[in-house]
Amino acid sequence: MYLFIWIIVSFLVVGAYFAGTMNLLPSLPLFTSSTISSPSATAPSQSPQSPQSESHPAPLLSSTKQPSSLVNPSMVQAQQQEVNPDEGNNVSTTSSLASSSQKISLPEIFKKTENSVVQITSTRPGSDQIVTLNGREIPQNNIALGSGFVYDQDGRIITNHHVVSEVDEVDVKFVDGDTYTAKVVGKDPYSDIGVLQIPDREFFDKRVTPLKIANSSEIEVGEQIIAIGNPFGLSGTLTTGVVSQIGRLLPNDVTGYSIANTIQTDAAINPGNSGGPLLDMKGEVVGMNTAIFSNTGVYSGVGFAVPSNMLLKEIPVLIDKGSYVHPWLGFTARDVSPDIAESLKLPRNFKGAAVVSVVENSPADKAGIRGQATDVNFVGNEQVRSGDIVTKIDNQPVKSMDDVISYLDESKKVGDKVTLTVNREGQDVEVPITLEERPSSSPRLLAASSSSSQQQQQQQDREEEESNPNPPLFRFPEIPGFPELPKLFP
């Protein structure tokens, strides 16, 4: 009998134990958002509570008032992005519910901005029957189509230079169908920016809201963006994608100079999108669509936009003076390859911009920057024998010529002084240079002209040597950095 009673009591004790471990009995409150935000906090009983947590007890797991505080904030962000794919990526990890209510959806952004985006039609002079779409000439007629957006309430419109390059007036059509004549008041072919002015009084009565221009230096790779424009003349077209990369150097075949710090995007940009705004998820301008990379002339997943910071820097000057002057150094350069580094006895992964040629009478030439000298080895390969390698500009590291061009366009103007740190024959040398106005000729043509003059001089020297009736019987090879050796024979 006693054995039976003992078995029953033991069974009850063991059952009560397992019931407690399986949360069948009431348990302590779980983590709140105030404890989960601190890696060192493990439970309310293990860390001192703030006055706020003392006056407001932590909710139980079954509470439905604050579900977001019971999970990892990064999980909240991921879930919101899955549920709301059209919303922005800037979700606050401290107040996810509050931030989600402040975001703007794609339809809301379009409704907010569509009245401020325009279609631009320009009739180019001449009898050549061509259409210029996104910088590409298509044989059809002499009309160039593009996009633009309202800059201010004084009737100014921003677009690409290549849309209005050969005209003084264009037609500007708004989404409601109203069309106005605008004058071209400012052009910068180097950055591909054009400024238009609508003088029509009727337009001012419409009170079109200008688009707000954001700080393009704050965007990051992977952020969602929006392109609005008129591809193929289809007005009010919205496409979306992400920022694929920033700080791209975009070659400009028209001027020969590259556009610095462009934004690469996979948002669909087609002929006719040129000059349209690239927007962030707040509906603010972070760039102006300007070019595509394509073998067919249509969208291939790689588009480029002029950054908004360049617009903010240049547009006031274009409005005031009608043109913009860019600072210029006057040399061409290329990346330091392992072969160049080996030829100059530098580390294999040495970084910098290897100066190829220096334009005669340019700021770089006046400061003594040296272009590369090459020779041909015994197997017929060209080797760099000497030349400056730019490693810093105003103490900013230089990994390629892109860094030099971007720094000048972002931070400098004509008349400013910069200091180049160059590696010259294994030694670091600082070279001060005063920037001058960029010439209209292509840098390659200028460099080729300077190179041609040097070649002519070398050819003239060779002809004089060949005409010498008493040429030297033997000559020591020239070694960079060594003084000239005496002749063996008089």
C-alpha positions in Angstrom: 0.0 0.0 0.0 2.8 2.4 1.0 4.6 1.5 -2.2 1.6 2.4 -4.3 1.2 5.8 -2.6 5.0 6.5 -3.1 4.7 5.7 -6.8 1.7 8.1 -7.2 3.5 10.9 -5.4 6.6 10.4 -7.5 4.5 10.5 -10.7 2.9 13.8 -9.7 6.2 15.4 -8.8 7.8 14.4 -12.2 4.7 15.6 -14.1 4.8 19.0 -12.4 8.5 19.4 -13.3 8.0 18.6 -17.0 4.9 20.9 -17.1 7.0 23.8 -15.9 9.8 23.2 -18.4 7.4 23.1 -21.3 5.9 26.5 -20.5 2.6 24.8 -19.5 2.8 26.9 -16.3 2.9 30.7 -16.2 6.5 32.0 -17.1 8.5 35.2 -16.8 8.1 38.0 -19.4 10.3 37.6 -22.5 12.7 40.1 -24.0 11.4 43.5 -24.9 12.8 45.9 -27.6 14.8 47.7 -25.0 16.7 44.6 -24.0 17.1 43.1 -27.4 18.9 46.3 -28.7 21.8 45.6 -26.3 24.0 42.6 -27.0 24.8 42.3 -23.3 21.2 42.2 -22.2 19.9 38.6 -21.6 16.8 39.2 -19.5 15.1 42.0 -17.6 16.2 40.4 -14.3 19.9 40.3 -15.4 20.3 44.0 -16.3 19.2 47.3 -14.6 16.0 48.6 -16.0 15.5 52.2 -17.1 12.8 54.4 -15.4 10.7 53.9 -18.5 10.8 50.1 -18.3 10.0 50.3 -14.6 6.8 52.2 -15.2 5.8 50.1 -18.2 6.2 46.3 -17.6 7.4 44.3 -20.5 4.7 42.5 -22.4 4.3 38.8 -22.5 4.9 36.8 -25.6 1.1 36.6 -26.3 0.8 40.4 -26.3 -0.3 41.9 -29.7 0.3 45.5 -29.0 4.0 45.6 -29.9 4.8 42.6 -32.1 7.8 44.3 -33.8 9.6 44.6 -30.5 9.8 40.9 -30.1 11.9 40.1 -33.2 15.2 41.2 -34.6 15.0 44.7 -36.2 16.8 43.4 -39.3 14.1 40.8 -39.7 11.5 43.5 -39.6 13.4 45.3 -42.4 13.6 42.2 -44.5 9.9 41.4 -44.0 8.8 45.0 -44.9 10.9 44.8 -48.1 9.2 41.6 -49.1 5.7 42.8 -48.3 6.3 46.2 -49.8 8.7 45.8 -52.7 7.8 49.2 -54.2 9.0 51.0 -51.1 12.5 52.3 -50.3 15.3 50.5 -48.6 16.0 53.1 -45.9 14.1 51.4 -43.1 14.9 52.6 -39.6 15.9 49.7 -37.4 14.9 51.6 -34.3 11.4 52.5 -35.3 10.4 50.3 -38.2 6.6 51.0 -38.0 7.1 54.7 -37.9 9.5 54.8 -40.9 7.3 52.6 -43.0 4.5 55.1 -42.8 6.8 57.9 -44.1 7.9 56.1 -47.2 6.4 56.8 -50.7 5.2 54.2 -53.1 6.0 54.2 -56.8 2.5 55.4 -57.8 2.7 58.2 -55.2 6.1 59.2 -56.5 4.9 59.2 -60.1 1.8 61.3 -59.2 4.1 63.7 -57.3 6.5 64.3 -60.1 4.8 63.6 -63.5 3.7 67.2 -64.0 7.3 68.4 -63.6 8.8 66.1 -66.3 8.7 67.3 -69.9 9.2 66.1 -73.4 11.6 68.2 -75.5 11.5 68.4 -79.3 14.2 70.3 -81.2 14.4 70.8 -84.9 18.0 70.8 -86.0 19.1 72.9 -88.9 20.2 71.5 -92.2 18.8 69.0 -94.7 20.3 65.9 -93.1 17.4 63.6 -92.2 18.3 62.2 -88.8 16.9 61.8 -85.3 19.2 62.1 -82.3 17.9 59.9 -79.5 20.1 59.6 -76.4 23.1 60.8 -78.3 22.6 58.2 -81.1 21.8 59.5 -84.6 19.1 57.5 -86.4 18.4 58.3 -90.1 14.8 59.5 -90.1 14.4 63.2 -90.0 16.0 66.3 -88.5 14.2 66.2 -85.2 15.9 65.5 -81.8 13.7 64.1 -79.0 14.5 64.1 -75.3 13.3 64.7 -71.8 13.8 67.3 -69.1 12.4 68.5 -65.8 11.4 71.7 -64.1 14.2 73.3 -62.1 12.5 76.3 -60.6 9.4 78.5 -60.7 11.1 81.0 -63.0 10.4 78.7 -66.0 13.8 77.0 -66.2 14.1 73.4 -67.5 17.1 71.1 -67.2 18.0 68.6 -69.9 21.0 67.1 -71.7 23.2 69.3 -73.9 23.1 66.7 -76.7 19.3 67.2 -76.9 19.7 70.9 -77.6 23.2 71.1 -78.9 22.5 72.8 -82.3 19.5 74.9 -81.6 18.5 78.1 -79.9 14.8 77.2 -79.2 12.9 74.0 -78.5 9.4 72.9 -77.8 8.6 71.8 -74.3 5.6 69.6 -73.8 4.1 68.8 -70.4 2.1 65.6 -69.5 -1.2 67.5 -69.8 -0.4 68.2 -73.4 0.4 71.9 -73.0 3.4 72.9 -75.2 5.6 76.0 -74.8 8.6 77.4 -76.6 11.8 77.6 -74.6 15.1 79.3 -75.3 18.4 77.6 -74.7 20.2 79.8 -72.1 23.0 77.6 -71.0 25.1 74.7 -72.3 28.0 72.6 -71.1 28.9 69.9 -73.6 31.6 68.5 -71.3 29.1 67.5 -68.6 26.2 67.1 -71.1 24.0 69.7 -69.3 21.6 72.2 -70.9 19.4 74.9 -69.4 16.2 76.1 -71.0 14.0 79.1 -70.2 10.2 79.3 -70.8 9.3 83.0 -71.1 5.5 82.3 -71.7 3.4 84.1 -69.1 0.8 81.3 -69.3 3.3 78.8 -68.0 3.9 80.8 -64.8 0.2 80.8 -64.1 0.3 77.0 -64.0 2.7 77.1 -61.0 4.4 73.8 -61.8 6.2 72.5 -58.8 10.0 72.1 -59.4 11.6 68.8 -58.6 13.8 68.8 -55.5 17.4 68.0 -56.1 19.1 65.7 -53.5 22.7 65.1 -52.6 24.0 62.4 -54.9 27.0 61.7 -52.7 24.6 60.1 -50.2 23.3 57.4 -52.5 24.7 53.8 -52.2 25.0 50.9 -54.5 21.9 48.7 -54.3 19.4 51.5 -53.6 16.2 51.5 -55.5 15.8 54.4 -58.0 13.3 55.6 -60.6 13.8 56.9 -64.2 11.0 59.0 -65.7 11.1 60.3 -69.3 9.8 59.9 -72.8 11.5 56.8 -74.4 10.7 56.7 -78.2 8.4 59.7 -77.6 6.2 57.8 -75.2 5.5 60.5 -72.7 5.4 60.0 -68.9 7.1 56.6 -68.8 8.3 55.3 -65.5 11.0 52.6 -65.1 12.7 51.4 -61.9 15.9 49.6 -60.9 18.8 50.0 -58.6 22.0 52.0 -58.4 24.4 49.5 -60.0 27.6 51.6 -59.2 28.6 55.1 -58.5 31.6 57.2 -59.5 31.8 55.9 -63.1 33.9 57.8 -65.7 31.7 58.1 -68.8 33.6 58.8 -72.1 32.1 61.6 -74.2 32.9 60.9 -77.8 31.7 64.4 -78.8 34.1 66.4 -76.7 36.8 63.8 -76.1 36.7 64.4 -72.4 35.0 62.1 -69.9 32.1 62.9 -67.6 33.1 62.3 -64.0 31.2 60.6 -61.2 28.3 59.3 -63.2 25.7 57.0 -61.7 25.3 53.5 -63.3 21.8 52.0 -63.1 19.9 49.1 -64.5 16.7 51.0 -64.7 15.5 50.8 -68.3 16.8 53.9 -70.2 16.0 54.1 -73.9 16.3 56.7 -76.7 14.2 59.7 -75.6 15.0 59.3 -71.9 17.9 61.7 -72.2 17.6 64.6 -69.8 14.9 63.0 -67.7 15.3 62.8 -63.9 16.7 59.9 -62.0 14.8 59.9 -58.6 15.4 58.3 -55.3 12.5 56.7 -53.3 11.6 60.1 -51.8 10.9 61.5 -55.3 14.0 63.7 -55.3 16.5 64.1 -58.2 19.8 62.2 -57.7 20.8 62.3 -61.3 19.9 63.2 -64.9 19.7 60.3 -67.4 22.2 60.8 -70.1 23.5 57.7 -71.9 23.2 54.0 -72.3 25.8 51.3 -73.1 24.4 49.3 -75.9 25.5 47.8 -79.3 21.9 48.2 -80.6 21.0 51.7 -79.4 18.3 50.4 -77.0 18.2 49.3 -73.4 20.7 46.6 -72.4 20.8 46.9 -68.6 23.5 49.5 -68.4 22.5 53.2 -68.2 24.3 56.3 -66.9 23.2 59.5 -65.2 24.9 62.8 -64.5 25.0 63.1 -60.7 22.8 65.7 -59.0 25.8 67.3 -57.3 27.2 68.2 -60.6 23.9 69.8 -61.6 23.9 71.8 -58.4 27.4 73.0 -59.0 27.0 74.0 -62.7 23.4 75.1 -63.2 23.7 78.4 -61.3 26.8 79.3 -63.4 25.0 78.2 -66.7 22.1 80.4 -65.8 24.3 83.4 -65.0 27.0 83.1 -67.7 25.5 80.6 -70.3 28.6 78.4 -70.2 30.8 76.6 -67.7 34.6 76.3 -67.7 36.3 73.2 -66.4 39.7 73.0 -64.8 42.5 71.3 -66.7 45.9 69.8 -66.0 47.0 68.8 -69.5 48.2 65.2 -69.5 46.9 61.8 -70.4 47.5 58.8 -68.2 46.7 55.1 -67.9 46.5 52.6 -65.0 49.7 51.1 -63.7 49.7 47.6 -65.0 52.0 44.9 -63.6 54.2 45.2 -66.7 54.6 48.9 -66.2 55.4 48.4 -62.5 57.9 45.8 -63.4 59.6 47.9 -66.0 60.0 50.8 -63.5 61.1 48.4 -60.7 58.0 49.0 -58.6 55.9 46.6 -56.6 53.7 44.5 -58.9 50.5 45.9 -57.5 51.6 49.5 -57.4 48.7 51.9 -57.8 48.6 55.2 -59.6 48.0 57.0 -62.9 51.0 56.5 -65.2 51.5 59.7 -67.3 51.5 58.8 -71.0 51.9 62.2 -72.6 51.9 65.9 -71.6 50.3 68.6 -73.7 52.8 71.3 -74.7 52.4 74.5 -72.7 49.8 73.0 -70.5 49.7 73.4 -66.7 51.3 70.0 -66.3 54.0 70.9 -68.9 54.8 74.2 -67.2 55.1 72.4 -63.8 57.5 69.8 -65.2 55.4 66.7 -65.3 57.1 64.0 -67.3 55.4 61.7 -69.8 56.6 58.1 -70.3 59.5 57.2 -72.4 59.5 53.8 -74.0 61.8 51.5 -75.9 61.5 48.1 -77.5 63.1 45.0 -75.9 64.9 42.2 -77.8 61.6 40.3 -78.4 59.9 43.4 -79.9 57.7 44.3 -76.9 57.4 48.0 -75.9 58.6 48.7 -72.4 58.1 51.8 -70.3 61.6 53.2 -69.5 60.7 56.2 -67.4 57.8 58.6 -66.6 55.9 60.1 -63.7 53.2 58.1 -61.9 50.7 60.2 -60.0 49.9 58.6 -56.6 48.2 61.5 -54.9 46.4 64.8 -55.6 46.2 67.2 -52.7 47.0 64.2 -50.4 44.0 62.3 -51.8 45.1 58.8 -53.0 45.0 58.2 -56.7 44.5 54.7 -58.0 43.8 55.6 -61.6 43.2 58.7 -63.8 39.5 58.5 -62.9 40.4 59.7 -59.4 42.2 62.7 -60.7 39.3 63.7 -63.1 36.7 63.2 -60.4 38.5 65.2 -57.9 39.0 68.2 -60.2 35.4 68.2 -61.4 34.1 67.9 -57.8 36.3 70.2 -55.9 38.3 72.6 -58.1 37.9 75.4 -60.5 40.0 77.3 -62.9 42.8 79.2 -61.1 43.0 76.9 -58.1 46.2 75.2 -57.2 46.7 71.5 -56.7 49.7 69.5 -55.6 50.4 66.2 -57.4 52.5 63.6 -55.6 54.3 61.6 -58.3 56.7 58.7 -58.2 59.6 59.7 -60.3 62.4 57.2 -60.8 61.5 55.5 -57.5 61.2 58.8 -55.5 58.1 60.6 -54.3 58.1 64.2 -55.6 55.5 66.9 -54.9 54.6 69.1 -57.9 52.4 72.2 -57.5 50.3 73.1 -60.5 47.9 76.0 -61.2 44.8 74.8 -63.1 43.8 76.5 -66.3 40.7 76.4 -68.5 40.1 73.3 -70.4 40.7 73.8 -74.2 38.0 72.9 -76.7 40.2 70.4 -78.5 40.2 66.8 -77.5 43.0 65.8 -75.1 44.0 63.0 -77.4 44.4 65.4 -80.3 46.3 67.8 -78.1 48.5 65.0 -76.8 49.0 63.7 -80.4 50.0 67.1 -81.5 52.6 67.4 -78.7 53.8 63.9 -79.4 54.0 64.7 -83.1 56.2 67.7 -82.3 58.5 65.6 -80.2 58.7 62.9 -82.9 59.6 65.6 -85.4 62.3 66.8 -83.1 63.6 63.3 -82.7 63.5 62.7 -86.4 65.4 66.0 -87.0 68.1 64.9 -84.4 68.5 61.5 -86.2 68.9 63.2 -89.5 71.6 65.5 -88.1 73.4 62.5 -86.7 73.2 60.6 -90.0 74.5 63.7 -91.9 77.5 63.9 -89.5 80.6 63.1 -91.5 82.4 61.8 -88.4 79.8 59.8 -86.3 81.0 58.3 -83.0 82.2 54.7 -83.3 80.6 53.7 -80.0 78.0 55.3 -77.7 77.1 54.3 -74.1 73.4 53.5 -73.6 71.4 56.2 -71.9 70.4 55.2 -68.4 67.6 57.1 -66.7 68.8 59.0 -63.6 72.5 58.7 -64.5 74.6 61.6 -65.7 75.8 61.7 -69.2 78.9 59.7 -69.7 81.9 61.0 -71.6 82.5 60.0 -75.2 85.1 57.3 -75.9 86.5 59.3 -78.8 86.6 63.0 -79.5 
